[in-house]
């Protein structure tokens, strides 16, 4: 699997390895709202809602960021902001809806059956 070299690029979920969708050295940053996260998210993802990014900049992990939302709009805006702030961020094209359609893993914190809102 080859991910783009240029921060700000989109990464189709079909380019992700179903066995290890988040490659070594990358962090999956989920910028959806709390209710969306609670309904279902990728295992190991870091959750910081888009509106909280500027005040939680110190909570953003180091490493290349794969940024995801529901369908790609919020994550695209977040990627633009993150790259201007000095991070190397890439947009997960199609968001968690595409992630779910591709059969990539989902989980919940409470053990309920995961879904993408």
N, C-alpha and C positions, 0 to 999 in steps of 0.2 A: 504494500500500500504506500502510495506516495502522496504526502500532503503538500500543499502549496508552500513555496519559499517566501512569498510576499505577504507580510501581515496585512490584514484587511480583506484577504481573499476569502471566498466561500469554499466550504468543504462539504461536498455531497455525502449524505450518510452512506451511500452505496460505496464510497471510497474507504469506509471504516471497516476494520476487521471484526466480524461478528463475535469472534472469540475474545478479542481485546479491543473494544471500540475506541478506547482512549489510549493512544500510543504512549510508550515510555517517554518521559520528559514533557508531556502535555498534561494540562489540568482542564477538566470539563467544568465550566462556570455556567450555572443555570441562573438566568436573570428574571425568571417568572415570579409571579406573586406567590405569597405563602399558601393560599388555597390550591393553586396549581401544583406547587411542589408537594403538598401533603397528599394529593390524589395519586401521584406517581412521578418518580424521577429516576434518572440513571444512577446505578450504584456508584458510590465514590465521588459523585459530583459535589461541587461546592455551591451553596445557595446564597446569592446576594441579589435581591431584587434590583432591577435596573434603576429605579429611583433612589436607591440607597448607595449606589456605587461611589458618588463623590464624597460622601461622609464616611464610607467604609473602605476607603482606598487602602488603608493599612491591613485590611483583612483579605485583600486580593492576593492569592498565592503567587509565588514566583514560578516562572516557567512559561512556556508557550500556552496560551489560553484558547481552548475551543469553547466558544460562547454559544449558548442555546437558549431559546425561548419556546413558545408554543409552535410558531410557524415560520419565524425568521425575521420579522420586522423589528421587534425590540432588540433582538440580538445584533442585528445589523447596526442599529443606532449605538448600542453599547460598544461594539467593536470599534466604531469610529472614535468614540470618546476614549476608550482604553488605549488605542494606538496613539492618539494625540497626547495622552498622559504618560506615554513612554513604555507601555506594555506591548508585547507581540501577541495580538489577538486575531482570531479567525472565526468567521461566522459559520455555524453548522446550518447548512442550507436545508430549509424545510422544517427545521426545529424538531421538537419532541414528537410532533405528529408524524413526521417522516421517520424519526427514530423508531417509533412504535410500529409503523407500517413495515419497516425493514426487519422487524423481529429482534431488535437489539434489546438488551436486558433492561427491565424496569423493576423498581422496588418501592416500598413505602416504609416510613418509620414506624408505623403502628401494626404492620403485618397484614393489613387489608390487601385485597387484590388491587394491583396498580392499574391506573388508567391515565390517559392524558386528557385534561380538560381543554 
